[in-house]
Amino acid sequence: MFQKILIANRGEIAVRILRACKMLGIKTVAVHSVIDESLMHVRFADESVCIGPNRAADSYLNVASILSAAELTGCDALHPGVGFLSENAKFAKMVNGHGIKFIGPDPLHLSEMGDKILAKKKMMEYGVPVVKGSDGDVQSVDAAKRIAEEIGYPVLFKAASGGGGKGMKVAESISEIEDAFRLAKSEARVNFGDDTIYMERYLKNPRHIEIQIIADSFGNVVHLGERDCSIQRNHQKLIEESPCTALSPDQRQKIGEIAVRAVEKIGYVGVGTLEFLFEDGEFFFMEMNTRLQVEHGVSEELTGIDIVSEQIRIAAGERLSFGQSDIRFSGHVMEFRINAEDSETFLPSPGRIEELFFPGGNGIRVDSHIYSEYVIPPFYDSLIAKLMVRADSRQECLSKARCALDELVIDGISTTAELYKKLLRNTDMIRGDVSIHWLEDDWKNYDT
């Protein structure tokens, strides 16, 4: 097992990783920007190192500073968390090259699955269903028009190196192709340094369903069920739950088996998530996230398995401590991402937290890094807490979530908690009758 792990991230995920390390008896090193010196994981870690100024590009994306911190503190492993450098194949290769274990998949798999075009081709080879689209990158407006005629409108342009909804544009007809093409390439270039884009048929009302997998270096692969991530805005997830209300037991079993087979054929090692669109009873592969997911806690609460600890053990060369037949799915779980944003405009709301109270009780979990008088900086992602609720049934889970959101107090800033209180009174939400477009297009049109 590792002796000391550097946590190359910040916020709630850094706290979560630190807790797993402590449970495993592993010493920790926190890295932080200047403004983050008072973060909770920095206070709790055995050691801390400032790696640069406030801007992420100068600190949490500063590879030289992070590697120097790991070497100076004698770390034998590095956990990248989520976001930032967590799916950067070059960074992972450099970490391993310095004799420090990158806690994540092999750089080759980071590279292959990070290229959305290549990932899609590989999944097709392994029998995973995909959305009809271009065979590869789309290099011109004329080519885009030809492909759109073949697969049918509407079409979706996507960045090959993308994620988080950046570089995605929809064209409803031929008259919109040119603008969508150029905007998608521009966004891809600005956000990822790569303007390669591809096309897919745009599904009208799909759900976003993902399968959590864990694989060790001995060929053992398991899945921890699905998470429904359909409540989202601008392709950013806001609410996740499991199990999905739209799946039958047979569909649930089938997609789990498909995900496991694909991961086995890839030879993947570590934790990861296969993401699908689900419409009219069919699954379509979108992408594979080769890292820990923000919403991993949903699967932890549903199964009782500590995903982060398993991830660390696997990186240390250990076998999975359980098999597929050992996994028990119990009850219903929902997660609400509490973002420092206005619940109507979604504009960021940085500032000082004047008063803070987290809900509690049976089946309530809050993962967070904030505290009273903490000042939320304007430089990073707006996620400040994750409220997870578990109950025996979905209706009980909804009731418990309403109570928990009513108890939650975060004064001094605006948060998305106010939006969730409204959503939980909506009849579509109560029925579980939603899609990835529901939050932006439909929910305000119905009585609540």
C-alpha positions, -999 to +999 in steps of 0.1 A: +000+000+000+011+036-006+028+055+022+020+091+011-005+105-015-005+139-029-041+152-036-038+173-068-072+189-065-093+212-043-128+215-027-151+187-017-135+160-038-101+167-021-118+163+013-133+130+002-100+116-010-083+127+022-109+108+042-103+077+022-065+080+027-069+084+065-091+053+066-064+034+048-037+047+071-020+067+043-004+101+049-015+130+027-001+161+011-025+189+000-016+213-027-033+247-030-033+281-046-026+312-026-063+319-019-070+283-010-046+281+020-076+280+044-095+251+027-105+222+049-084+196+032-054+218+035-061+220+073-067+183+076-037+170+055-005+159+071+014+184+049+005+212+025+023+230-003+013+262-021+017+256-058+009+290-073-013+321-076-051+320-076-058+313-113-061+276-120-037+278-149-010+290-125-017+265-098-040+234-101-030+231-138+007+239-131+022+205-138+058+215-128+047+229-095+025+198-087+053+174-096+078+194-076+055+193-046+051+155-049+089+149-051+098+174-023+073+158+001+083+122-008+050+111-022+048+076-038+013+083-053-008+111-067-046+113-068-059+138-094-095+140-081-119+152-108-115+180-133-083+198-137-056+172-147-076+141-139-080+129-175-048+144-189-028+115-204+004+136-207+003+145-170-004+109-160+026+097-180+048+124-164+037+114-129+044+077-135+077+087-152+088+104-119+084+072-100+051+083-085+020+062-091-008+081-109-041+069-092-061+064-124-060+043-156-031+038-178-022+070-199-030+050-230-066+046-219-068+082-208-057+091-243-080+067-262-111+074-242-103+112-241-106+113-279-144+110-283-141+099-319-117+071-312-137+061-281-168+058-301-151+036-328-137+013-301-171+009-285-186+000-318-159-027-322-169-041-288-206-042-297-217-012-277-246+007-293-238+042-304-257+072-319-257+073-357-232+100-368-200+108-387-173+081-391-147+105-378-139+143-376-159+167-398-135+191-416-158+213-436-193+228-438-200+210-470-191+176-454-213+185-425-242+191-448-237+158-465-235+139-433-266+156-419-286+146-450-275+109-444-283+107-407-312+132-406-319+164-387-315+177-361-278+170-357-253+177-329-217+189-334-194+178-306-157+185-297-136+154-300-115+164-270-145+178-252-164+175-220-187+195-198-209+206-227-182+228-243-180+226-281-215+212-285-239+229-310-272+218-325-284+224-360-321+219-367-319+223-404-295+229-433-297+267-428-282+263-393-253+240-402-227+266-410-232+286-378-233+255-356-202+241-373-181+272-368-193+278-333-185+243-322-150+244-337-144+278-321-155+266-286-135+234-290-103+254-299-107+278-270-116+253-243-095+223-253-068+236-277-081+212-303-109+222-328-116+187-340-153+181-340-176+153-351-214+149-356-242+128-342-279+125-347-295+147-321-319+128-299-350+148-289-358+136-254-333+111-241-322+104-205-286+106-195-277+073-179-242+063-168-228+030-155-202+030-127-174+004-132-144-007-112-117-029-127-085-043-112-052-054-128-061-091-125-090-089-150-118-085-125-145-060-136-177-051-118-204-025-122-222-007-094-254+000-113-266+030-131-271+067-122-297+088-140-282+122-146-310+137-167-316+168-146-290+192-161-285+226-176-262+234-204-250+198-202-240+203-166-255+178-142-275+191-112-294+161-098-284+125-100-303+095-088-303+057-087-320+035-097-334+051-128-372+051-129-373+045-167-354+012-167-368-023-164-348-050-145-339-066-179-327-033-193-307-025-162-290-059-163-283-057-200-266-023-199-245-033-169-233-064-187-225-044-219-205-019-199-185-047-181-177-065-214-165-033-230-142-025-201-129-061-201-120-059-238-103-025-234-082-039-206-090-009-184-078-007-148-093+016-122-127+033-117-146+048-147-180+056-160-196+047-193-222+074-203-252+066-224-283+084-238-314+063-234-345+069-256-374+047-267-360+017-249-325+019-265-291+029-252-265+049-271-229+053-259-217+089-255-183+087-238-163+072-211-151+092-181-118+078-171-118+091-135-137+094-103-171+111-109-184+140-089-216+118-083-197+087-072-213+090-038-247+080-052-233+046-060-215+044-027-248+050-008-267+026-030-242-003-026-223+005+006-190+003-013-163+028-008-153+036-044-124+059-035-108+034-012-112+007-039-096+030-064-066+035-042-062-002-034-064-011-071-038+015-080-016-001-053-019-034-072-045-051-050-074-072-062-110-060-060-123-070-026-156-082-040-172-097-071-204-088-090-224-113-071-214-097-038-229-063-047-263-055-032-284-026-044-305-012-016-331+015-017-331+048-036-305+076-036-306+111-049-278+137-050-283+175-053-253+196-064-253+227-043-236+253-065-228+289-055-251+302-082-283+322-085-311+297-088-329+318-115-300+332-136-273+306-127-248+334-125-219+327-101-224+339-065-189+340-049-186+357-014-185+351+023-207+324+040-222+342+069-241+313+084-240+276+077-260+246+088-260+212+071-290+189+074-286+155+091-304+124+102-307+089+089-299+086+052-285+121+048-249+127+036-232+160+028-198+162+011-184+197+013-154+218+020-171+250+031-176+264+067-190+296+083-170+327+073-154+309+044-151+331+014-159+314-019-134+326-045-145+335-081-117+315-097-130+279-097-160+257-102-191+268-083-198+234-067-196+239-029-215+209-015-233+176-025-264+167-006-272+130-009-304+114+004-310+077+008-344+060+016-361+027+010-383+040-019-381+069-043-412+086-028-396+085+007-364+097-008-382+127-023-399+135+010-366+132+029-349+155+003-375+182+008-369+181+045-331+182+041-332+211+016-355+230+040-329+224+068-300+235+047-287+270+056-261+288+035-264+325+042-244+352+025-245+338-010-271+324-035-272+287-042-291+262-064-308+248-033-337+272-039-342+257-074-343+222-061-370+231-036-392+241-065-383+211-087-393+187-059-428+201-060-431+196-098-454+167-109-430+156-137-401+154-112-423+135-087-432+110-114-396+108-127-408+118-161-378+138-173-352+141-200-319+159-204-338+189-219-366+190-193-350+215-169-344+241-196-374+235-218-404+221-199-406+222-161-419+258-158-447+250-182-463+226-158-482+232-126-462+225-095 
